[in-house]
Amino acid sequence: MPLSRIAALAGFVIGLAALILQFSLTVPLRLANGDSLVGAVIFYFTFFTILTNLALVLIYLPDLVVGVRLGWFRSPVTRGMMTAAITLVMLFYHFVLAGLWAPEGWFKVADVALHYVTPGLYILWWLIFPPHGTLRFRDIPWMLMPPLVYLIHAMIRGAIVAEYPYPNLDAHKLGYPQVALNILLVLAGLVLLCAVAVGIDRLLGRTKAAATY
């Protein structure tokens, strides 16, 4: 089996296992706290960490299963965007959220897997295996669209049900001006990470082109 396929398989299996583990922990806990099954499942998918990890699994899938296309997930822009987004997940969790709670047992396993292991595996996979050299800095606005859609959805849902996935988005506690500032800071960080991803992609593309001569 080619090394690229082994790496994709490892990322897929670990990512899917981590998502299933977190689902098996989150839903029963929500049910125990009085939520409905539908509400618990919706709550699970409100987290950017879950959605980005799910996207990584879908990015790996076409490299593993013949006939599975998922064209949007094979796009260099999507793959570059996810490099930036999953790096943001890892950094934001480590420096902002990790100190707010102390998970134990399987919660700790899922926590480490989703915030450190799967991001690290994907970043290495993206650096080593996919073709590079096609991203342009003009792609950055398109790379920002899915995170923006997520933020809009999270804020609308939060305003309706008074529940936010992350404390920096909690407009009921912080007020909308502070939340707006928090969102701008996160987006600025994401723009920077997207620019870094584009720059690395261009550099890797030139390096590979030079090596062929």
N, CA, C and O of each residue as an XYZ file, in Angstrom:
852
protein
N       0.846     -1.194      0.000
C       0.000      0.000      0.000
C       0.881      1.244      0.000
O       1.799      1.334      0.815
N       0.632      2.209     -0.891
C       1.442      3.427     -0.935
C       1.384      4.176      0.399
O       0.387      4.120      1.119
N       2.473      4.874      0.707
C       2.553      5.608      1.968
C       1.457      6.665      2.064
O       0.916      6.907      3.143
N       1.130      7.297      0.929
C       0.082      8.319      0.947
C      -1.254      7.719      1.358
O      -2.022      8.349      2.085
N      -1.534      6.509      0.898
C      -2.791      5.842      1.244
C      -2.786      5.412      2.711
O      -3.815      5.489      3.383
N      -1.646      4.967      3.204
C      -1.532      4.592      4.621
C      -1.790      5.810      5.504
O      -2.499      5.720      6.506
N      -1.203      6.957      5.121
C      -1.390      8.180      5.904
C      -2.849      8.618      5.877
O      -3.401      9.021      6.901
N      -3.477      8.538      4.695
C      -4.889      8.908      4.594
C      -5.757      7.961      5.412
O      -6.710      8.396      6.058
N      -5.437      6.680      5.389
C      -6.199      5.700      6.155
C      -6.071      5.956      7.651
O      -7.056      5.876      8.385
N      -4.856      6.264      8.102
C      -4.641      6.560      9.520
C      -5.439      7.792      9.934
O      -6.095      7.792     10.976
N      -5.380      8.846      9.112
C      -6.135     10.053      9.432
C      -7.627      9.807      9.451
O      -8.336     10.315     10.320
N      -8.110      9.024      8.489
C      -9.537      8.720      8.401
C     -10.012      7.918      9.612
O     -11.008      8.272     10.243
N      -9.299      6.843      9.932
C      -9.715      5.955     11.024
C      -9.662      6.684     12.368
O     -10.604      6.609     13.157
N      -8.560      7.389     12.623
C      -8.424      8.092     13.904
C      -9.448      9.212     14.007
O     -10.058      9.409     15.057
N      -9.635      9.948     12.909
C     -10.605     11.034     12.928
C     -12.023     10.539     13.136
O     -12.765     11.099     13.942
N     -12.408      9.489     12.412
C     -13.754      8.948     12.557
C     -13.967      8.368     13.954
O     -15.027      8.558     14.550
N     -12.972      7.669     14.473
C     -13.084      7.097     15.820
C     -13.246      8.192     16.866
O     -14.033      8.050     17.802
N     -12.502      9.287     16.708
C     -12.599     10.388     17.663
C     -13.972     11.044     17.606
O     -14.534     11.398     18.642
N     -14.513     11.208     16.404
C     -15.845     11.791     16.259
C     -16.918     10.899     16.875
O     -17.819     11.382     17.561
N     -16.814      9.596     16.626
C     -17.789      8.661     17.191
C     -17.690      8.636     18.712
O     -18.708      8.602     19.404
N     -16.472      8.654     19.225
C     -16.285      8.667     20.680
C     -16.909      9.914     21.284
O     -17.627      9.831     22.281
N     -16.642     11.062     20.691
C     -17.207     12.298     21.238
C     -18.735     12.293     21.152
O     -19.413     12.773     22.061
N     -19.269     11.753     20.069
C     -20.722     11.636     19.930
C     -21.297     10.753     21.032
O     -22.320     11.083     21.632
N     -20.634      9.632     21.294
C     -21.119      8.684     22.307
C     -21.030      9.260     23.716
O     -21.686      8.762     24.631
N     -20.232     10.292     23.897
C     -20.119     10.948     25.201
C     -21.069     12.135     25.315
O     -21.698     12.338     26.354
N     -21.169     12.910     24.252
C     -21.953     14.146     24.290
C     -23.453     13.878     24.363
O     -24.152     14.465     25.188
N     -23.944     12.994     23.503
C     -25.394     12.782     23.424
C     -25.967     12.230     24.731
O     -26.947     12.784     25.231
N     -25.400     11.160     25.310
C     -25.953     10.687     26.592
C     -25.888     11.741     27.695
O     -26.796     11.827     28.522
N     -24.827     12.538     27.714
C     -24.722     13.584     28.734
C     -25.827     14.623     28.568
O     -26.421     15.067     29.550
N     -26.097     15.004     27.334
C     -27.174     15.967     27.084
C     -28.540     15.378     27.440
O     -29.394     16.063     28.004
N     -28.736     14.099     27.104
C     -30.001     13.452     27.454
C     -30.181     13.402     28.968
O     -31.283     13.615     29.475
N     -29.100     13.120     29.683
C     -29.166     13.072     31.140
C     -29.498     14.434     31.740
O     -30.050     14.523     32.837
N     -29.151     15.501     31.001
C     -29.432     16.852     31.485
C     -30.774     17.388     30.990
O     -31.078     18.571     31.146
N     -31.581     16.492     30.387
C     -32.940     16.876     30.021
C     -33.155     17.274     28.582
O     -34.267     17.653     28.213
N     -32.130     17.200     27.755
C     -32.288     17.549     26.345
C     -32.958     16.400     25.597
O     -32.917     15.255     26.046
N     -33.574     16.707     24.457
C     -34.137     15.668     23.602
C     -33.035     15.064     22.740
O     -31.935     15.610     22.651
N     -33.338     13.930     22.104
C     -32.342     13.298     21.245
C     -31.972     14.204     20.077
O     -30.799     14.347     19.733
N     -32.994     14.815     19.470
C     -32.725     15.727     18.348
C     -31.894     16.914     18.822
O     -30.940     17.319     18.159
N     -32.260     17.459     19.959
C     -31.519     18.590     20.507
C     -30.082     18.231     20.833
O     -29.174     19.036     20.627
N     -29.873     17.015     21.347
C     -28.522     16.577     21.693
C     -27.656     16.422     20.451
O     -26.483     16.795     20.444
N     -28.257     15.859     19.389
C     -27.505     15.691     18.140
C     -27.183     17.045     17.527
O     -26.068     17.265     17.053
N     -28.158     17.958     17.533
C     -27.904     19.301     17.007
C     -26.794     19.981     17.799
O     -25.907     20.608     17.219
N     -26.842     19.858     19.120
C     -25.806     20.448     19.970
C     -24.426     19.901     19.605
O     -23.456     20.658     19.550
N     -24.333     18.617     19.361
C     -23.053     17.995     18.994
C     -22.461     18.660     17.758
O     -21.253     18.884     17.684
N     -23.314     18.972     16.791
C     -22.828     19.542     15.537
C     -22.708     21.068     15.563
O     -22.426     21.679     14.533
N     -22.920     21.689     16.728
C     -22.745     23.136     16.801
C     -21.286     23.536     16.977
O     -20.954     24.716     16.865
N     -20.416     22.578     17.249
C     -19.025     22.909     17.541
C     -18.174     22.912     16.274
O     -18.223     21.978     15.475
N     -17.403     23.966     16.108
C     -16.501     24.093     14.958
C     -15.496     22.949     14.941
O     -15.104     22.484     13.870
N     -15.079     22.496     16.108
C     -14.153     21.363     16.201
C     -14.741     20.118     15.545
O     -14.050     19.424     14.800
N     -15.999     19.837     15.815
C     -16.652     18.666     15.236
C     -16.783     18.811     13.725
O     -16.477     17.875     12.985
N     -17.226     19.955     13.269
C     -17.441     20.159     11.834
C     -16.133     20.109     11.053
O     -16.088     19.549      9.958
N     -15.073     20.687     11.602
C     -13.791     20.651     10.902
C     -13.218     19.240     10.884
O     -12.655     18.817      9.874
N     -13.352     18.515     11.972
C     -12.870     17.138     11.983
C     -13.674     16.253     11.035
O     -13.117     15.356     10.402
N     -14.966     16.498     10.936
C     -15.784     15.773      9.968
C     -15.323     16.077      8.542
O     -15.277     15.183      7.697
N     -14.986     17.331      8.280
C     -14.487     17.703      6.954
C     -13.172     16.988      6.640
O     -12.947     16.574      5.503
N     -12.312     16.844      7.634
C     -11.047     16.134      7.406
C     -11.304     14.683      7.004
O     -10.660     14.168      6.091
N     -12.237     14.030      7.679
C     -12.588     12.647      7.347
C     -13.065     12.556      5.897
O     -12.703     11.626      5.177
N     -13.870     13.516      5.477
C     -14.386     13.511      4.111
C     -13.298     13.849      3.089
O     -13.381     13.421      1.938
N     -12.302     14.596      3.488
C     -11.170     14.879      2.597
C     -10.355     13.618      2.349
O      -9.910     13.375      1.227
N     -10.159     12.822      3.381
C      -9.400     11.580      3.230
C     -10.148     10.542      2.394
O      -9.529      9.759      1.673
N     -11.473     10.538      2.491
C     -12.276      9.443      1.947
C     -12.049      9.175      0.456
O     -11.899      8.011      0.085
N     -12.016     10.191     -0.421
C     -11.819      9.890     -1.849
C     -10.486      9.223     -2.164
O     -10.366      8.537     -3.179
N      -9.483      9.414     -1.308
C      -8.199      8.759     -1.520
C      -8.206      7.293     -1.090
O      -7.254      6.558     -1.349
N      -9.292      6.876     -0.429
C      -9.354      5.520      0.117
C     -10.363      4.627     -0.592
O     -10.178      3.412     -0.666
N     -11.434      5.229     -1.115
C     -12.526      4.444     -1.695
C     -12.673      4.804     -3.166
O     -12.943      5.955     -3.509
N     -12.493      3.817     -4.026
C     -12.624      4.025     -5.466
C     -14.071      4.388     -5.801
O     -15.007      3.741     -5.331
N     -14.240      5.415     -6.607
C     -15.573      5.826     -7.020
C     -16.176      6.924     -6.171
O     -17.167      7.537     -6.567
N     -15.596      7.183     -5.010
C     -16.074      8.275     -4.160
C     -15.367      9.554     -4.602
O     -14.147      9.672     -4.481
N     -16.133     10.503     -5.111
C     -15.513     11.693     -5.688
C     -15.433     12.838     -4.681
O     -14.341     13.313     -4.368
N     -16.584     13.283     -4.171
C     -16.606     14.398     -3.219
C     -15.720     15.534     -3.715
O     -14.790     15.969     -3.036
N     -16.037     15.999     -4.920
C     -15.158     16.942     -5.604
C     -14.761     18.159     -4.799
O     -13.607     18.585     -4.860
N     -15.708     18.744     -4.028
C     -15.379     19.939     -3.251
C     -14.297     19.637     -2.224
O     -13.451     20.487     -1.946
N     -14.316     18.433     -1.657
C     -13.334     18.075     -0.642
C     -11.972     17.728     -1.249
O     -10.977     17.652     -0.527
N     -11.920     17.520     -2.559
C     -10.657     17.260     -3.236
C     -10.010     18.540     -3.751
O      -8.864     18.529     -4.200
N     -10.748     19.637     -3.682
C     -10.242     20.907     -4.193
C      -9.038     21.391     -3.381
O      -9.063     21.327     -2.152
N      -7.989     21.874     -4.048
C      -6.847     22.440     -3.311
C      -7.254     23.596     -2.405
O      -6.673     23.777     -1.335
N      -8.251     24.384     -2.822
C      -8.696     25.493     -1.984
C      -9.317     24.957     -0.695
O      -9.041     25.469      0.390
N     -10.153     23.927     -0.815
C     -10.764     23.332      0.377
C      -9.706     22.739      1.292
O      -9.743     22.944      2.505
N      -8.773     22.012      0.720
C      -7.737     21.374      1.533
C      -6.831     22.401      2.197
O      -6.420     22.219      3.342
N      -6.519     23.483      1.482
C      -5.741     24.551      2.095
C      -6.516     25.261      3.181
O      -5.971     25.573      4.240
N      -7.805     25.519      2.917
C      -8.667     26.135      3.919
C      -8.715     25.300      5.184
O      -8.642     25.838      6.289
N      -8.839     23.970      5.028
C      -8.923     23.113      6.204
C      -7.609     23.057      6.957
O      -7.609     22.846      8.170
N      -6.492     23.241      6.273
C      -5.215     23.336      6.975
C      -5.227     24.535      7.916
O      -4.809     24.439      9.070
N      -5.716     25.671      7.402
C      -5.805     26.862      8.236
C      -6.832     26.687      9.347
O      -6.571     27.043     10.496
N      -8.005     26.138      9.009
C      -9.093     26.020      9.983
C      -8.745     25.064     11.113
O      -9.019     25.355     12.277
N      -8.143     23.918     10.781
C      -7.833     22.945     11.840
C      -6.658     23.421     12.681
O      -6.549     23.062     13.854
N      -5.775     24.229     12.091
C      -4.709     24.849     12.888
C      -5.311     25.839     13.868
O      -4.886     25.918     15.020
N      -6.313     26.603     13.405
C      -7.014     27.523     14.303
C      -7.682     26.766     15.440
O      -7.623     27.196     16.592
N      -8.317     25.643     15.126
C      -8.949     24.820     16.161
C      -7.930     24.424     17.216
O      -8.190     24.554     18.413
N      -6.789     23.948     16.787
C      -5.761     23.484     17.712
C      -5.223     24.632     18.570
O      -5.110     24.499     19.789
N      -4.891     25.761     17.932
C      -4.307     26.883     18.659
C      -5.321     27.541     19.589
O      -4.998     27.873     20.729
N      -6.542     27.728     19.103
C      -7.568     28.368     19.930
C      -7.889     27.518     21.152
O      -8.042     28.029     22.261
N      -7.988     26.210     20.927
C      -8.264     25.342     22.070
C      -7.122     25.393     23.080
O      -7.352     25.521     24.283
N      -5.885     25.290     22.579
C      -4.730     25.205     23.472
C      -4.553     26.478     24.296
O      -4.286     26.417     25.496
N      -4.702     27.612     23.655
C      -4.392     28.866     24.336
C      -5.600     29.543     24.978
O      -5.424     30.400     25.845
N      -6.819     29.187     24.580
C      -8.000     29.870     25.103
C      -8.898     28.944     25.921
O      -9.332     29.307     27.014
N      -9.177     27.755     25.398
C     -10.204     26.910     26.000
C      -9.682     25.847     26.955
O     -10.378     25.464     27.896
N      -8.472     25.369     26.726
C      -7.984     24.210     27.496
C      -7.974     24.468     28.997
O      -8.197     23.553     29.789
N      -7.717     25.702     29.384
C      -7.656     26.007     30.809
C      -9.004     26.168     31.477
O      -9.072     26.358     32.691
N     -10.092     26.094     30.697
C     -11.426     26.316     31.254
C     -12.069     25.056     31.800
O     -13.083     25.127     32.495
N     -11.485     23.887     31.491
C     -12.049     22.647     32.020
C     -10.954     21.592     32.096
O      -9.884     21.745     31.506
N     -11.235     20.532     32.822
C     -10.246     19.468     33.016
C     -10.916     18.123     32.747
O     -11.340     17.452     33.688
N     -11.017     17.717     31.489
C     -11.681     16.444     31.168
C     -10.906     15.254     31.706
O      -9.685     15.304     31.849
N     -11.628     14.191     31.999
C     -11.014     12.967     32.510
C     -11.551     11.772     31.736
O     -12.594     11.854     31.087
N     -10.823     10.656     31.816
C     -11.267      9.418     31.205
C     -11.413      9.536     29.700
O     -10.545     10.085     29.022
N     -12.536      9.006     29.175
C     -12.773      9.025     27.735
C     -12.973     10.434     27.207
O     -12.682     10.705     26.042
N     -13.470     11.341     28.053
C     -13.587     12.735     27.633
C     -12.213     13.307     27.312
O     -12.059     14.066     26.355
N     -11.221     12.944     28.106
C      -9.856     13.402     27.861
C      -9.314     12.812     26.566
O      -8.644     13.501     25.797
N      -9.603     11.540     26.327
C      -9.150     10.887     25.095
C      -9.729     11.597     23.879
O      -9.002     11.931     22.943
N     -11.042     11.827     23.894
C     -11.687     12.507     22.773
C     -11.158     13.922     22.611
O     -10.944     14.393     21.494
N     -10.954     14.585     23.722
C     -10.462     15.961     23.719
C      -9.092     16.051     23.042
O      -8.891     16.883     22.157
N      -8.173     15.215     23.447
C      -6.825     15.226     22.878
C      -6.856     14.819     21.413
O      -6.160     15.407     20.585
N      -7.662     13.812     21.093
C      -7.726     13.331     19.711
C      -8.234     14.408     18.765
O      -7.652     14.629     17.702
N      -9.316     15.078     19.145
C      -9.947     16.041     18.243
C      -9.211     17.372     18.147
O      -9.295     18.061     17.130
N      -8.487     17.733     19.213
C      -7.843     19.046     19.218
C      -6.350     19.011     18.924
O      -5.758     20.042     18.605
N      -5.740     17.842     19.026
C      -4.296     17.762     18.808
C      -3.898     16.684     17.794
O      -3.144     16.952     16.858
N      -4.405     15.476     17.985
C      -3.963     14.353     17.143
C      -4.441     14.521     15.708
O      -3.634     14.503     14.778
N      -5.749     14.684     15.520
C      -6.261     14.803     14.154
C      -5.756     16.059     13.439
O      -5.448     15.982     12.250
N      -5.657     17.210     14.109
C      -5.051     18.354     13.425
C      -3.610     18.092     12.998
O      -3.220     18.413     11.875
N      -2.818     17.504     13.905
C      -1.426     17.232     13.576
C      -1.281     16.275     12.411
O      -0.451     16.487     11.527
N      -2.091     15.216     12.406
C      -2.041     14.250     11.302
C      -2.420     14.898      9.977
O      -1.780     14.656      8.954
N      -3.457     15.716     10.002
C      -3.895     16.338      8.750
C      -2.864     17.325      8.219
O      -2.577     17.338      7.022
N      -2.313     18.141      9.089
C      -1.317     19.122      8.647
C      -0.124     18.420      8.003
O       0.364     18.849      6.958
N       0.344     17.341      8.630
C       1.458     16.573      8.046
C       1.053     15.959      6.712
O       1.820     15.998      5.751
N      -0.151     15.393      6.651
C      -0.630     14.795      5.398
C      -0.692     15.835      4.294
O      -0.254     15.584      3.171
N      -1.238     17.012      4.615
C      -1.375     18.061      3.605
C      -0.005     18.549      3.126
O       0.171     18.823      1.939
N       0.943     18.655      4.018
C       2.273     19.127      3.646
C       3.000     18.143      2.737
O       3.762     18.544      1.857
N       2.759     16.851      2.958
C       3.584     15.831      2.300
C       2.952     15.291      1.021
O       3.661     15.119      0.030
N       1.659     15.019      1.001
C       1.104     14.174     -0.048
C       0.322     14.881     -1.160
O       0.603     14.604     -2.326
N      -0.623     15.760     -0.891
C      -1.381     16.337     -2.002
C      -0.489     17.197     -2.903
O       0.548     17.688     -2.457
N      -0.883     17.382     -4.161
C      -0.141     18.293     -5.038
C      -0.260     19.732     -4.554
O      -1.261     20.119     -3.951
N       0.767     20.508     -4.824
C       0.800     21.898     -4.368
C       1.132     22.828     -5.524
O       1.564     22.402     -6.595
N       0.918     24.101     -5.270
C       1.312     25.115     -6.233
C       0.172     25.808     -6.933
O       0.414     26.675     -7.773
N      -1.077     25.458     -6.619
C      -2.215     26.050     -7.329
C      -2.931     27.134     -6.522
O      -3.727     27.883     -7.089
N      -2.673     27.238     -5.223
C      -3.366     28.236     -4.414
C      -2.828     29.632     -4.705
O      -1.646     29.815     -4.998
N      -3.722     30.607     -4.618
C      -3.363     32.007     -4.802
C      -3.942     32.811     -3.646
O      -4.928     32.409     -3.029
N      -3.324     33.940     -3.362
C      -3.814     34.752     -2.248
C      -5.237     35.264     -2.508
O      -5.963     35.570     -1.562
N      -5.633     35.359     -3.757
C      -7.008     35.753     -4.061
C      -8.025     34.674     -3.680
O      -9.231     34.921     -3.694
N      -7.532     33.469     -3.338
C      -8.434     32.408     -2.877
C      -8.863     32.590     -1.425
O      -9.808     31.945     -0.971
N      -8.178     33.456     -0.701
C      -8.443     33.577      0.741
C      -9.898     33.948      1.047
O     -10.474     33.360      1.962
N     -10.530     34.901      0.323
C     -11.947     35.170      0.624
C     -12.831     33.938      0.509
O     -13.747     33.761      1.312
N     -12.569     33.076     -0.484
C     -13.341     31.841     -0.616
C     -13.046     30.887      0.530
O     -13.928     30.151      0.970
N     -11.816     30.897      1.013
C     -11.440     30.035      2.129
C     -12.121     30.457      3.420
O     -12.299     29.646      4.329
N     -12.503     31.727      3.501
C     -13.144     32.238      4.712
C     -14.650     32.000      4.744
O     -15.272     32.123      5.798
N     -15.244     31.659      3.594
C     -16.689     31.573      3.528
C     -17.286     30.512      4.458
O     -18.208     30.837      5.206
N     -16.803     29.241      4.452
C     -17.399     28.254      5.370
C     -17.305     28.649      6.843
O     -18.298     28.509      7.556
N     -16.152     29.141      7.340
C     -16.130     29.598      8.735
C     -17.097     30.741      8.999
O     -17.702     30.800     10.069
N     -17.255     31.656      8.037
C     -18.207     32.753      8.223
C     -19.645     32.236      8.320
O     -20.425     32.697      9.153
N     -19.981     31.283      7.467
C     -21.314     30.677      7.531
C     -21.525     30.017      8.895
O     -22.599     30.127      9.486
N     -20.489     29.331      9.388
C     -20.583     28.705     10.710
C     -20.846     29.750     11.789
O     -21.722     29.569     12.634
N     -20.085     30.845     11.759
C     -20.231     31.881     12.784
C     -21.622     32.500     12.743
O     -22.227     32.731     13.790
N     -22.132     32.770     11.550
C     -23.478     33.335     11.419
C     -24.515     32.377     12.002
O     -25.412     32.787     12.739
N     -24.378     31.094     11.662
C     -25.314     30.093     12.190
C     -25.223     30.008     13.712
O     -26.245     29.956     14.395
N     -24.002     29.996     14.240
C     -23.819     29.878     15.690
C     -24.445     31.062     16.416
O     -25.051     30.889     17.473
N     -24.304     32.263     15.860
C     -24.852     33.440     16.514
C     -26.380     33.476     16.412
O     -27.053     33.859     17.369
N     -26.928     33.083     15.267
C     -28.393     33.062     15.132
C     -28.987     32.025     16.074
O     -29.965     32.304     16.768
N     -28.403     30.830     16.104
C     -28.900     29.795     17.005
C     -28.782     30.244     18.462
O     -29.694     30.035     19.262
N     -27.643     30.866     18.794
C     -27.437     31.330     20.161
C     -28.477     32.358     20.579
O     -28.965     32.340     21.709
N     -28.810     33.255     19.655
C     -29.815     34.275     19.973
C     -31.185     33.649     20.202
O     -31.986     34.175     20.974
N     -31.458     32.528     19.536
C     -32.768     31.883     19.647
C     -32.863     31.016     20.902
O     -33.848     31.085     21.637
N     -31.837     30.200     21.144
C     -31.917     29.230     22.248
C     -31.068     29.620     23.452
O     -31.043     28.902     24.452
N     -30.364     30.766     23.362
C     -29.525     31.259     24.470
C     -28.449     30.255     24.849
O     -28.171     30.041     26.029
N     -27.853     29.650     23.848
C     -26.774     28.680     24.088
C     -25.744     28.830     22.970
O     -26.085     28.767     21.789
N     -24.491     29.029     23.348
C     -23.422     29.259     22.383
C     -22.360     28.173     22.526
O     -22.093     27.714     23.637
N     -21.752     27.756     21.418
C     -20.778     26.665     21.495
C     -19.475     27.041     22.183
O     -18.783     26.177     22.721
N     -19.136     28.327     22.169
C     -17.866     28.767     22.753
C     -18.085     30.023     23.588
O     -18.911     30.865     23.236
N     -17.353     30.153     24.691
C     -17.588     31.285     25.600
C     -17.319     32.645     24.956
O     -17.941     33.635     25.344
N     -16.419     32.717     23.995
C     -16.135     34.012     23.365
C     -17.241     34.469     22.423
O     -17.211     35.597     21.930
N     -18.232     33.588     22.166
C     -19.379     33.943     21.331
C     -20.639     34.226     22.146
O     -21.673     34.579     21.580
N     -20.564     34.076     23.460
C     -21.756     34.165     24.309
C     -22.200     35.625     24.453
O     -21.746     36.345     25.342
N     -23.090     36.037     23.561
C     -23.545     37.421     23.562
C     -24.399     37.747     24.783
O     -24.469     38.907     25.190
N     -25.046     36.750     25.371
C     -25.873     37.007     26.544
C     -25.029     37.407     27.749
O     -25.473     38.192     28.587
N     -23.826     36.876     27.834
C     -22.929     37.209     28.952
C     -21.995     38.361     28.621
O     -21.740     39.214     29.471
N     -21.488     38.394     27.407
C     -20.467     39.366     27.053
C     -21.025     40.614     26.380
O     -20.406     41.677     26.422
N     -22.187     40.485     25.763
C     -22.734     41.585     24.971
C     -22.243     41.507     23.535
O     -21.154     41.004     23.261
N     -23.056     42.008     22.632
C     -22.717     41.895     21.207
C     -21.479     42.688     20.795
O     -20.735     42.210     19.939
N     -21.213     43.876     21.357
C     -19.973     44.573     20.974
C     -18.719     43.748     21.271
O     -17.817     43.668     20.437
N     -18.660     43.137     22.456
C     -17.489     42.320     22.798
C     -17.403     41.080     21.918
O     -16.318     40.693     21.483
N     -18.542     40.465     21.660
C     -18.545     39.280     20.794
C     -18.112     39.657     19.384
O     -17.375     38.909     18.741
N     -18.560     40.801     18.902
C     -18.150     41.250     17.564
C     -16.636     41.430     17.509
O     -15.997     41.053     16.527
N     -16.065     42.006     18.561
C     -14.608     42.161     18.620
C     -13.930     40.800     18.657
O     -12.925     40.589     17.977
N     -14.471     39.874     19.446
C     -13.896     38.524     19.513
C     -13.916     37.844     18.148
O     -12.946     37.195     17.757
N     -15.025     37.993     17.427
C     -15.140     37.374     16.102
C     -14.133     37.986     15.136
O     -13.517     37.273     14.344
N     -13.965     39.302     15.199
C     -12.991     39.965     14.323
C     -11.577     39.468     14.605
O     -10.791     39.277     13.677
N     -11.252     39.258     15.866
C      -9.922     38.763     16.224
C      -9.715     37.339     15.704
O      -8.649     37.008     15.186
N     -10.742     36.505     15.849
C     -10.641     35.131     15.349
C     -10.500     35.127     13.833
O      -9.683     34.389     13.281
N     -11.299     35.955     13.162
C     -11.222     36.020     11.703
C      -9.866     36.554     11.241
O      -9.327     36.099     10.233
N      -9.322     37.514     11.977
C      -7.995     38.019     11.631
C      -6.955     36.909     11.740
O      -6.077     36.777     10.887
N      -7.068     36.115     12.801
C      -6.160     34.978     12.942
C      -6.329     33.967     11.828
O      -5.352     33.399     11.339
N      -7.580     33.742     11.425
C      -7.839     32.794     10.352
C      -7.308     33.314      9.015
O      -6.763     32.544      8.223
N      -7.460     34.599      8.765
C      -6.901     35.190      7.545
C      -5.393     34.982      7.511
O      -4.836     34.620      6.475
N      -4.739     35.210      8.633
C      -3.293     35.010      8.705
C      -2.921     33.561      8.428
O      -1.980     33.293      7.681
N      -3.654     32.627      9.024
C      -3.373     31.205      8.811
C      -3.640     30.798      7.369
O      -2.905     29.985      6.808
N      -4.690     31.356      6.762
C      -4.951     31.075      5.344
C      -3.807     31.595      4.475
O      -3.376     30.925      3.537
N      -3.322     32.791      4.794
C      -2.207     33.354      4.034
C      -0.957     32.490      4.178
O      -0.220     32.288      3.213
N      -0.725     31.988      5.377
C       0.416     31.091      5.595
C       0.246     29.816      4.780
O       1.197     29.345      4.157
N      -0.964     29.256      4.780
C      -1.222     28.031      4.009
C      -0.993     28.267      2.522
O      -0.390     27.432      1.847
N      -1.469     29.397      2.007
C      -1.260     29.713      0.594
C       0.229     29.874      0.309
O       0.731     29.359     -0.690
N       0.934     30.585      1.182
C       2.364     30.769      0.984
C       3.124     29.460      0.989
O       4.016     29.258      0.166
N       2.783     28.563      1.910
C       3.438     27.254      1.959
C       3.114     26.452      0.714
O       3.991     25.798      0.149
N       1.857     26.496      0.280
C       1.467     25.777     -0.930
C       2.266     26.256     -2.136
O       2.742     25.440     -2.925
N       2.415     27.548     -2.284
C       3.173     28.101     -3.411
C       4.646     27.707     -3.326
O       5.269     27.377     -4.335
N       5.195     27.745     -2.113
C       6.586     27.363     -1.924
C       6.809     25.894     -2.251
O       7.772     25.542     -2.933
N       5.915     25.033     -1.760
C       6.041     23.602     -2.042
C       5.874     23.321     -3.533
O       6.543     22.448     -4.086
N       4.975     24.068     -4.180
C       4.796     23.888     -5.610
C       6.047     24.267     -6.372
O       6.441     23.551     -7.293
N       6.685     25.372     -6.018
C       7.916     25.782     -6.700
C       9.041     24.808     -6.426
O       9.847     24.522     -7.311
N       9.106     24.295     -5.201
C      10.156     23.345     -4.840
C      10.021     22.068     -5.650
O      11.012     21.535     -6.149
N       8.790     21.576     -5.781
C       8.574     20.357     -6.560
C       8.875     20.578     -8.035
O       9.442     19.711     -8.700
N       8.483     21.770     -8.552
C       8.748     22.067     -9.953
C      10.245     22.135    -10.215
O      10.724     21.637    -11.234
N      10.988     22.755     -9.289
C      12.426     22.859     -9.447
C      13.110     21.496     -9.402
O      14.116     21.265    -10.073
N      12.539     20.594     -8.591
C      13.146     19.266     -8.438
C      12.984     18.422     -9.686
O      13.725     17.457     -9.876
N      12.021     18.767    -10.548
C      11.792     17.977    -11.765
C      12.755     18.334    -12.882
O      12.863     17.609    -13.871
N      13.468     19.471    -12.723
C      14.413     19.882    -13.764
C      15.800     19.266    -13.528
O      16.722     19.504    -14.308
